[in-house]
Amino acid sequence: MGTSELRIHGQDRVLVDPELGLFAVFDGVGGVAGSELAADCAARELSQLCRRIPGDHLERLAGALTSLSSKIAARQLGATTATALWLVDRVGWWISVGDSRLYLLRDQELVQLSRDQGEGNLLDSALGFPEPGGSLTRQRGRLELHSGDRMALVTDGVTGDFPPDLLGPEELAAALSRSTAQGAAEALVGAGRKRDDRSAVVLDWLGPRDAPDPAPAPGGGPGPPSPGGAGALPPLR
């Protein structure tokens, strides 16, 4: 596992909870007063909410993010993006709100699992924005993990919004292909050109050596809950 951050405006936050297997990045929405407080609230409280809410892992993650959105709005803390990945056994459950991104590097092929909700720095969705019931966490997926998979969660300070700040797939793949997860996280933050906070969390899944890999499902929608408890963290490097 590797993390790297560059603080310019102080609106990014990172969540790393290896015990639960939960990882996330948050980016307070620029132009909305106090949004660093929204990102801070989400980063501090997401893990404990996921531990308390009943249901399968995706339902718990969705419920926790929805609850945080309501709390942020009620307390007028601004707004924040949220991209979260919950690793349980051989499955990664993920939800993305806003334009922070989740990438998968598998066998030297880079796949962007999330999609930006908005264009440039104008967002259609964020924690703290009012949305109809259920639509806040509509962007979600189930990822069957393969040995050697590398996953990255990044804020838009890394990826950029428009040329010349926008990083292309080749640049992202090159940064993510560093020999270690920590090196990859630092390379992603270093490659960013947008003058903004930059945050990256990079995870390597090693997997059992004697077990066959499941069929690939890089895009996947929500599927049946994975067996195992909430703390069943896969081997990470």
Secondary structure, DSSP 8 states (H G I E B T S, - for coil): -EEEEE-SSS-EEEEEETTTTEEEEEEB-TTSTTHHHHHHHHHHHHHHHHHHS-SSHHHHHHHHHHHHHHHHHHTT---B-EEEEEEETTEEEEEEESS-EEEEEETTEEEE-S--SEETTEES--BTS---TTTTT-SEEEEE--TTEEEEEE-HHHH-SSTTT---HHHHHHHHTSSSHHHHHHHHHHH--SSS-EEEEEEEE---TTS------SS----S--SS-TT----B-
